[in-house]
Amino acid sequence: MREILHELNELIGGREDVAIATVIETWGSSPRPLGSKMLVTASGKMAGSVSNGCIEGAVFEEAQNVLKSGTPKIAAFGVADDVAFEVGLACGGHIEVFIQPLGKAHRQLVGMLNRNEPATLKTDLVTGEAEVIEGTPPGTELARREGDVFVEPFRRPAHLVIVGAIHIAIPLHRLAKLMGYRVTVIDARAKFATKERFPEADVLIVAWPDEALGKIAIDNSTYVVILTHDPKFDLPALRSVLKQDAGYIGAIGSRKTNQNRFDALRKEGFTEAELARVHGPIGLDLGGRGAEETALGILAEITAVRFGGSGVAMRVARSV
């Protein structure tokens, strides 16, 4: 929904009749994931995509019918091998798309997304009734089908909080921006946390970690990376986030360094379950040891945690 939010705001403002098509099931090769959306208006405007081109024309026609009748429907499409090849797929597949008139729940959801509020949309695929629930449950942020109900969690936009404006943080903040994260960089040392060093950061905060983190809304869409490698910064940062619902907490340093941190925090009363949330040593082992490779390994681990990936090579992953 976020990828078509701008267009949806414009269409709602223009008071057009809008149908919304959502990918609710796929088999075989599919170019778009569950939850992908396409908008169609009665006047013929379109936005978004449910297949990168191969069935958009048919979905457009079905959407026009839905707008005329007011009745939602599930449309199933089989993509033949020759057509799939033409649109860049390795083989054919099957896609189910739920098409419905834009309703009150969608308008409520759009308002919440505009305010960056987390929400979950639940749609009954039999009746077409939809409801919006505030917040998102812990766990995967991916859309899924639960029987006749399609569930779509919409967390806040992913927010990477980097504590420690060291050299590794520079490529990390650039990679994160490329991946669509909002990025906040925190460091008590003003000469490190500068716009010249972090030109793409959304927010730069010159303050002690606990002071800065206390002013940031931290939830399961927040990913905290602690790069300071100094107990006087590391421990206040960890104290601030361990009892909060952060989606990821990582701390740079060797196994011994992390063990020392954990020992200190245990003495302060933090539990084993809380300490187990810390990814330390941080990141996936990609072999390289340069700043860029380290940053890539950190963001790769965050991505795996965020989407429930295994972090292993695709050729050996069980789900492939």
C-alpha positions as CSV (number, residue, x, y, z in Angstrom):
1,M,0.0,0.0,0.0
2,R,2.8,2.4,0.8
3,E,4.2,2.2,-2.7
4,I,0.9,3.6,-4.1
5,L,0.1,5.9,-1.2
6,H,0.8,9.1,-3.1
7,E,-1.4,8.1,-6.0
8,L,-4.1,6.9,-3.6
9,N,-4.1,10.2,-1.8
10,E,-4.6,12.0,-5.1
11,L,-7.4,9.8,-6.2
12,I,-9.2,10.1,-2.9
13,G,-8.8,13.9,-3.0
14,G,-10.3,13.8,-6.5
15,R,-13.3,12.0,-5.3
16,E,-13.1,9.3,-8.0
17,D,-14.6,5.9,-7.8
18,V,-11.7,3.6,-7.3
19,A,-11.3,-0.2,-7.3
20,I,-8.3,-1.7,-5.5
21,A,-6.8,-5.0,-6.7
22,T,-4.6,-7.1,-4.3
23,V,-2.5,-10.1,-4.9
24,I,-3.8,-12.7,-2.4
25,E,-2.3,-16.0,-3.7
26,T,0.4,-17.1,-6.0
27,W,1.8,-20.4,-7.3
28,G,4.8,-21.0,-9.4
29,S,6.7,-18.0,-10.8
30,S,5.2,-14.7,-9.7
31,P,6.8,-11.3,-10.2
32,R,4.9,-9.5,-7.4
33,P,4.6,-10.6,-3.8
34,L,1.4,-11.1,-1.8
35,G,-0.2,-7.7,-0.9
36,S,0.9,-6.0,-4.2
37,K,-1.8,-3.6,-5.3
38,M,-3.1,-1.9,-8.4
39,L,-5.6,0.9,-8.5
40,V,-8.2,1.4,-11.2
41,T,-10.6,4.3,-11.5
42,A,-13.9,4.5,-13.4
43,S,-12.4,7.1,-15.7
44,G,-9.6,4.7,-16.6
45,K,-6.7,5.8,-14.5
46,M,-4.3,3.1,-13.2
47,A,-1.5,3.0,-10.5
48,G,0.5,0.2,-9.0
49,S,1.0,-3.3,-10.3
50,V,-0.1,-6.9,-9.5
51,S,2.1,-8.7,-12.1
52,N,4.6,-6.3,-13.8
53,G,2.5,-6.2,-16.9
54,C,1.3,-9.7,-17.9
55,I,-2.2,-9.5,-16.5
56,E,-2.8,-5.8,-15.8
57,G,-5.1,-5.5,-18.8
58,A,-7.4,-8.3,-17.6
59,V,-7.3,-6.9,-14.1
60,F,-8.3,-3.5,-15.4
61,E,-11.4,-5.0,-17.1
62,E,-12.4,-6.9,-14.0
63,A,-12.0,-3.8,-11.9
64,Q,-14.3,-1.8,-14.2
65,N,-16.9,-4.6,-13.8
66,V,-16.5,-4.4,-10.0
67,L,-17.0,-0.7,-10.0
68,K,-20.2,-1.0,-12.0
69,S,-21.6,-3.8,-9.9
70,G,-20.2,-2.8,-6.5
71,T,-19.5,-6.5,-5.8
72,P,-16.0,-7.6,-4.9
73,K,-14.6,-10.7,-6.6
74,I,-11.6,-13.0,-6.7
75,A,-10.1,-13.2,-10.2
76,A,-7.7,-16.1,-11.0
77,F,-5.1,-15.8,-13.7
78,G,-2.8,-18.5,-15.2
79,V,0.3,-17.1,-16.8
80,A,1.5,-19.4,-19.7
81,D,5.1,-20.1,-20.2
82,D,5.4,-18.1,-23.5
83,V,3.7,-15.1,-21.9
84,A,5.8,-15.4,-18.8
85,F,8.9,-15.3,-20.9
86,E,7.8,-12.2,-22.7
87,V,7.5,-10.3,-19.4
88,G,10.7,-11.6,-17.9
89,L,9.7,-14.6,-15.9
90,A,11.5,-17.9,-16.0
91,C,8.3,-19.9,-16.2
92,G,4.5,-19.6,-15.9
93,G,2.5,-19.3,-12.7
94,H,-0.9,-18.7,-11.2
95,I,-2.1,-15.6,-9.5
96,E,-5.3,-14.8,-7.5
97,V,-6.3,-11.2,-7.2
98,F,-9.0,-9.8,-5.0
99,I,-10.7,-6.8,-6.5
100,Q,-13.0,-4.6,-4.5
101,P,-14.3,-1.0,-4.5
102,L,-12.2,1.3,-2.3
103,G,-14.1,1.4,1.0
104,K,-14.2,3.1,4.4
105,A,-11.5,0.9,5.9
106,H,-9.1,1.7,3.1
107,R,-9.6,5.4,3.7
108,Q,-9.0,4.9,7.4
109,L,-5.9,3.0,6.6
110,V,-4.6,5.7,4.2
111,G,-5.0,8.3,7.0
112,M,-3.0,6.2,9.4
113,L,-0.3,5.5,6.9
114,N,-0.1,9.2,6.2
115,R,0.5,9.8,9.9
116,N,3.1,6.9,10.0
117,E,0.9,5.0,12.4
118,P,1.2,1.2,12.5
119,A,-2.0,-0.7,11.4
120,T,-3.3,-4.0,10.2
121,L,-5.9,-4.4,7.5
122,K,-8.0,-7.5,7.6
123,T,-10.2,-8.3,4.6
124,D,-12.9,-11.0,4.4
125,L,-12.5,-12.5,0.9
126,V,-16.1,-13.8,0.9
127,T,-18.0,-10.7,1.9
128,G,-15.4,-8.0,1.0
129,E,-15.8,-6.5,4.4
130,A,-12.6,-5.0,5.7
131,E,-11.5,-3.6,9.1
132,V,-8.4,-1.7,10.3
133,I,-6.8,-2.6,13.6
134,E,-4.4,-0.3,15.3
135,G,-0.8,-1.6,15.5
136,T,0.8,-4.7,14.1
137,P,1.3,-8.0,15.9
138,P,4.9,-9.2,16.6
139,G,6.5,-11.4,14.0
140,T,6.5,-11.2,10.2
141,E,5.5,-8.0,8.5
142,L,4.5,-9.8,5.3
143,A,0.9,-10.1,4.0
144,R,-0.6,-13.5,4.4
145,R,-3.8,-15.4,3.9
146,E,-5.6,-17.0,6.8
147,G,-8.4,-19.1,5.3
148,D,-10.9,-16.6,3.9
149,V,-9.3,-13.6,5.5
150,F,-6.4,-11.7,4.0
151,V,-4.1,-10.0,6.6
152,E,-1.9,-7.1,5.8
153,P,0.3,-5.6,8.5
154,F,1.6,-2.1,7.9
155,R,4.3,-1.1,10.4
156,R,5.8,2.3,10.6
157,P,8.3,3.0,7.9
158,A,11.5,1.0,8.7
159,H,13.7,3.2,10.9
160,L,17.4,2.4,11.4
161,V,19.0,4.0,14.4
162,I,22.8,4.0,14.4
163,V,24.5,4.7,17.7
164,G,28.1,5.7,17.0
165,A,29.1,7.8,14.0
166,I,32.2,5.8,13.3
167,H,33.6,5.0,9.8
168,I,31.4,1.9,9.3
169,A,28.3,3.9,10.0
170,I,29.0,6.0,6.8
171,P,28.4,3.2,4.2
172,L,25.8,1.7,6.5
173,H,23.6,4.8,6.5
174,R,23.9,5.0,2.7
175,L,23.0,1.4,2.1
176,A,20.0,1.8,4.5
177,K,18.7,4.8,2.6
178,L,19.0,2.9,-0.6
179,M,16.9,0.2,1.0
180,G,14.2,2.7,2.0
181,Y,14.9,3.2,5.7
182,R,14.6,6.4,7.6
183,V,18.0,6.8,9.3
184,T,18.9,8.5,12.6
185,V,22.6,8.8,13.6
186,I,23.4,9.4,17.3
187,D,26.8,10.3,18.8
188,A,27.8,12.4,21.8
189,R,30.8,13.7,19.8
190,A,29.8,16.6,17.6
191,K,32.8,16.3,15.4
192,F,31.7,12.8,14.4
193,A,28.0,13.3,13.8
194,T,28.1,15.9,11.0
195,K,26.2,16.4,7.9
196,E,29.4,16.2,5.9
197,R,30.0,12.7,7.1
198,F,26.3,11.6,7.0
199,P,24.7,13.6,4.1
200,E,21.8,11.1,3.6
201,A,20.8,10.8,7.3
202,D,17.3,12.0,8.1
203,V,18.2,13.0,11.6
204,L,21.6,13.6,13.3
205,I,21.5,13.8,17.1
206,V,24.5,15.0,19.2
207,A,23.8,13.5,22.6
208,W,24.5,10.6,24.9
209,P,22.8,7.4,23.7
210,D,20.4,7.0,26.5
211,E,19.3,10.7,26.3
212,A,18.8,10.5,22.5
213,L,17.1,7.1,22.5
214,G,14.7,8.3,25.2
215,K,13.3,10.8,22.7
216,I,12.8,8.3,19.8
217,A,9.6,6.2,19.4
218,I,11.0,2.6,19.4
219,D,8.8,-0.3,18.2
220,N,9.0,-3.4,16.0
221,S,9.8,-1.3,12.9
222,T,12.9,0.2,14.6
223,Y,16.3,-1.4,14.1
224,V,19.0,-0.3,16.5
225,V,22.7,-0.7,15.6
226,I,25.3,0.1,18.3
227,L,28.7,0.8,16.8
228,T,30.4,2.8,19.6
229,H,32.5,-0.1,21.0
230,D,33.0,1.8,24.3
231,P,31.2,0.7,27.5
232,K,30.4,4.3,28.5
233,F,28.3,4.5,25.3
234,D,27.4,0.9,24.7
235,L,25.8,0.1,28.1
236,P,23.6,3.2,28.2
237,A,22.4,2.4,24.7
238,L,21.6,-1.2,25.5
239,R,19.9,-0.3,28.7
240,S,17.6,2.1,26.8
241,V,16.4,-0.4,24.2
242,L,16.5,-3.9,25.7
243,K,13.1,-3.4,27.5
244,Q,11.5,-1.9,24.4
245,D,9.9,-3.6,21.4
246,A,12.7,-2.9,18.9
247,G,12.7,-5.1,15.7
248,Y,16.4,-5.6,15.9
249,I,19.2,-4.8,18.3
250,G,22.8,-5.3,17.2
251,A,26.1,-4.4,18.9
252,I,29.5,-4.4,17.3
253,G,32.5,-6.1,18.9
254,S,34.0,-9.5,19.4
255,R,32.4,-12.4,21.3
256,K,34.4,-11.5,24.4
257,T,33.4,-7.8,24.2
258,N,29.8,-8.8,24.0
259,Q,30.2,-11.3,26.8
260,N,31.6,-8.5,29.0
261,R,28.6,-6.3,28.1
262,F,26.2,-9.1,29.0
263,D,27.9,-9.8,32.3
264,A,27.6,-6.2,33.3
265,L,24.0,-6.1,32.3
266,R,23.2,-9.3,34.2
267,K,24.5,-7.7,37.3
268,E,22.0,-4.9,36.7
269,G,19.1,-7.3,36.6
270,F,18.6,-7.9,32.8
271,T,17.3,-11.4,32.0
272,E,18.8,-14.0,29.7
273,A,15.8,-13.6,27.4
274,E,16.5,-9.8,27.1
275,L,20.2,-10.3,26.5
276,A,19.4,-13.0,23.9
277,R,17.8,-10.3,21.7
278,V,21.2,-8.7,21.1
279,H,22.9,-9.7,17.8
280,G,26.5,-9.6,18.9
281,P,28.9,-10.1,17.2
282,I,26.8,-8.1,14.7
283,G,26.0,-9.0,11.1
284,L,26.3,-11.9,8.8
285,D,29.8,-13.3,8.0
286,L,30.4,-12.3,4.4
287,G,34.2,-12.8,4.6
288,G,35.2,-9.1,3.9
289,R,36.5,-7.0,6.7
290,G,36.3,-3.5,5.2
291,A,33.9,-0.9,6.3
292,E,31.6,-1.4,3.3
293,E,31.6,-5.2,3.6
294,T,30.9,-4.9,7.4
295,A,28.0,-2.5,6.7
296,L,26.6,-4.9,4.1
297,G,26.8,-7.8,6.6
298,I,25.0,-5.7,9.2
299,L,22.2,-4.7,6.9
300,A,21.9,-8.2,5.5
301,E,21.3,-9.5,9.0
302,I,18.8,-6.8,9.7
303,T,17.0,-7.8,6.5
304,A,16.9,-11.4,7.4
305,V,15.5,-10.7,10.8
306,R,13.0,-8.2,9.4
307,F,11.5,-10.6,6.8
308,G,12.1,-13.9,8.6
309,G,14.9,-15.1,6.3
310,S,17.4,-17.7,7.1
311,G,20.5,-15.8,6.0
312,V,21.8,-18.9,4.1
313,A,22.6,-19.1,0.4
314,M,19.5,-19.3,-1.8
315,R,20.8,-22.5,-3.4
316,V,20.6,-24.3,0.0
317,A,17.6,-22.5,1.5
318,R,14.8,-25.0,2.2
319,S,12.1,-22.6,1.0
320,V,13.5,-22.4,-2.5
